[in-house]
């Protein structure tokens, strides 16, 4: 599994990356995780609002800080 987290560098930190890492750690999920603050790359990927999470090439959410349970659901496939 590949997880990409896009966060804005100019605004208040959201630490969505940390939330993803916590969800992985607490649920035994192994994945490659990257964090990006590259606005142009986000736009190329169709992301107009950050923070955003992409799981295996699919944008699963944008524009707000998700709840922990939502992140776990995305990473486990809703199991």
TAQUILIN-V611439 format. One record per backbone hydrogen bond with DSSP energy under -1.0 kcal/mol. CO is the residue of the C=O (numbers start at 1). NH is the residue of the N-H. E is the energy in kcal/mol with one decimal. If there is no record, write none. Layout:
[[CO/NH/E] [CO/NH/E]]
This chain:
[[1/32/-2.5] [2/56/-3.3] [3/34/-2.2] [4/54/-2.8] [5/36/-2.8] [6/52/-2.3] [15/19/-1.6] [16/20/-2.5] [17/21/-2.4] [18/22/-2.4] [19/23/-2.4] [20/24/-2.4] [21/25/-2.6] [22/26/-2.8] [24/29/-2.4] [32/3/-3.3] [34/5/-2.6] [36/7/-2.5] [38/42/-2.0] [39/43/-2.4] [40/44/-2.2] [41/45/-1.4] [42/47/-2.7] [43/46/-1.8] [51/63/-1.6] [52/6/-2.6] [53/60/-2.5] [53/61/-1.2] [54/4/-2.8] [55/58/-1.8] [58/55/-2.7] [61/53/-1.9] [67/71/-1.9] [68/72/-2.3] [69/73/-2.1] [70/74/-2.4] [71/75/-2.3] [72/76/-1.9] [73/78/-2.4]]
